[in-house]
């Protein structure tokens, strides 16, 4: 497992690259927390997907992490209804 954490505006992005079950490769996972409107010191989970791209297997963990962070930024920038808390 490999993880990466970053911020995008009022959101905190947690991306993960997980070793794919039953085979070679890495899958991508993602959690996006909204910080701006949560009570101090607390976060609200805005989006979670433990198997991005329907469980597609990337060759390296870096590729899976790049996809997860890119997907999170895309959701945030589009203000997707999936991010509604």
PEMOVEN-V319379 format. One record per residue. N is the residue number from 0. NEAR is the number of other ideal C-beta (glycine too) atoms within 10 Angstrom. D_LAST is the distance of its C-alpha to the last C-alpha in Angstrom with 1 decimal. Layout:
BEGIN
n=N near=NEAR d_last=D_LAST
n=N near=NEAR d_last=D_LAST
END
This chain:
BEGIN
n=0 near=9 d_last=28.0
n=1 near=14 d_last=27.1
n=2 near=13 d_last=24.0
n=3 near=16 d_last=22.9
n=4 near=11 d_last=20.4
n=5 near=12 d_last=19.7
n=6 near=10 d_last=17.6
n=7 near=14 d_last=16.6
n=8 near=11 d_last=15.8
n=9 near=13 d_last=12.9
n=10 near=20 d_last=12.0
n=11 near=17 d_last=14.0
n=12 near=21 d_last=15.3
n=13 near=18 d_last=17.0
n=14 near=24 d_last=19.4
n=15 near=21 d_last=22.0
n=16 near=24 d_last=25.2
n=17 near=18 d_last=26.4
n=18 near=14 d_last=30.0
n=19 near=16 d_last=30.0
n=20 near=9 d_last=31.2
n=21 near=4 d_last=34.6
n=22 near=7 d_last=35.6
n=23 near=8 d_last=35.6
n=24 near=18 d_last=32.8
n=25 near=22 d_last=29.3
n=26 near=23 d_last=25.9
n=27 near=27 d_last=22.7
n=28 near=19 d_last=19.5
n=29 near=22 d_last=16.2
n=30 near=19 d_last=13.3
n=31 near=25 d_last=11.0
n=32 near=19 d_last=9.5
n=33 near=19 d_last=8.2
n=34 near=16 d_last=10.9
n=35 near=10 d_last=11.4
n=36 near=8 d_last=9.6
n=37 near=14 d_last=9.9
n=38 near=7 d_last=13.3
n=39 near=5 d_last=16.2
n=40 near=6 d_last=16.7
n=41 near=8 d_last=13.5
n=42 near=15 d_last=10.7
n=43 near=13 d_last=7.2
n=44 near=12 d_last=7.4
n=45 near=21 d_last=5.6
n=46 near=20 d_last=8.8
n=47 near=12 d_last=12.0
n=48 near=17 d_last=15.3
n=49 near=12 d_last=18.5
n=50 near=13 d_last=20.8
n=51 near=19 d_last=20.1
n=52 near=14 d_last=22.5
n=53 near=7 d_last=23.4
n=54 near=13 d_last=25.0
n=55 near=15 d_last=27.3
n=56 near=16 d_last=29.6
n=57 near=20 d_last=30.2
n=58 near=10 d_last=33.6
n=59 near=12 d_last=32.5
n=60 near=20 d_last=29.6
n=61 near=13 d_last=29.4
n=62 near=16 d_last=28.9
n=63 near=28 d_last=26.0
n=64 near=21 d_last=24.3
n=65 near=16 d_last=24.9
n=66 near=20 d_last=23.3
n=67 near=26 d_last=20.2
n=68 near=19 d_last=19.8
n=69 near=13 d_last=20.7
n=70 near=19 d_last=18.2
n=71 near=25 d_last=15.3
n=72 near=16 d_last=16.8
n=73 near=10 d_last=17.2
n=74 near=21 d_last=13.5
n=75 near=19 d_last=12.7
n=76 near=10 d_last=15.7
n=77 near=10 d_last=15.1
n=78 near=9 d_last=11.5
n=79 near=13 d_last=11.1
n=80 near=7 d_last=9.1
n=81 near=12 d_last=8.5
n=82 near=15 d_last=6.2
n=83 near=9 d_last=3.8
n=84 near=11 d_last=0.0
END
